[in-house]
Amino acid sequence: MYIPFLYNTINRVVSEKSTRARESMRMMGMSDVAYWLSWIIYWTAINTTIATICSVLLCLNVFQAEHWFAVWLFLWLFG
């Protein structure tokens, strides 16, 4: 469930490398911390959304006796 998003993220990072967008952002004053923090926030938002949707579906249909937060935490840490 995470493969398409991982592929898309890696594809974007590599395309930024080939178009030298990161170097142009660095010339405009953007720091490396802000650049990588934006990618971390992007991936965390995607990971949280996928984990939430999957845990809701799993808790409703499969794991009815399990606590939903344990399922969500497992999926979020897996992502």
Helices and strands as residue ranges (DSSP letters): H 3-19, H 21-27, H 32-61, H 68-78
